[in-house]
């Protein structure tokens, strides 16, 4: 039983190694077909992800800028009190 499974697995591996180019071409064809069929959905989802990432980056930069300005103001206030 195990020997048959090993032989079958070896056959599948050898088939993949010798015919990998056909496998890749089939996968590319399938991917192209899926993009043609569902391309608009994928593009819209991708744009939504980019938009959310852009908004997240802008919010993070704004918060950092706000923190930096408060930190500088606090430093100026603290040094001003000491003088």
N, C-alpha and C positions, 0 to 999 in steps of 0.2 A: 504493500500500500504506500509506504513512504517513498519507496524507490520510484513508483509511478508518478508521485507528486513531484519528486526531484527531476525526473525526466521531463515532465510537462513544464515545470518552471524553467528548466534549461532551454527547452524549445522556445518558450515565450521570450526569454531574454535574448537568445540568438536571433529570433525573428525580429525583435525590436532593434538589435544592433545592425542587422543587415538591411532592414527596411526603415530605418529611422527617418530618412528623408521623406518617404511617403507619409509617415506618421506626422511629421512636422507640417508637410504640405496640407494634409487633411485637417490638422488643427488650425492652421492659418485660414483655410477655406471656411471651416466652421466658425471661426472668430469673425471673419469678414461677413459671413451670412448673418450672424447674430447682430453685428453692428448695423448692417443694413436694415434688419427687421426692427431692432430696438434702439437704433442709434440716437434717435431724438430723446428717448428716456435717459439713456446713458449720458448724453451731452448735458441735458438739463440737470441731472443729478450732480454731474461734475461741476457745473457752474455754481450750483447751490453750495457745494462743499468749498469751492474757492471763495465764494462770497462770505461764507461764515468764517473761514480762516482769515480773510482780509479784515473782517470786522473785529475778530478776536485780537489780531495783531495791533490794529489801531487802538482798541481799548487798552491793551497792555501798555502801549507806548504812552497813551494819554495818562494812565495811572502812574507810570514811572515818572513822566514829566511833572505831574502834579506833586508826587512825593518828593522829587528833587527840589522843586521850588519851595515846598514847605520846609524841607531840611535846610536849605540855604537860608531861608528866612529865620529859622530857629537858630542857626549858627550866628547869623548877624545880630539877632536880638541878644543872644547869650554873651557874645563878645562885647556888645554895646553896653550891657549892664555892668560888666566888669570894669570898664574904663571909667 
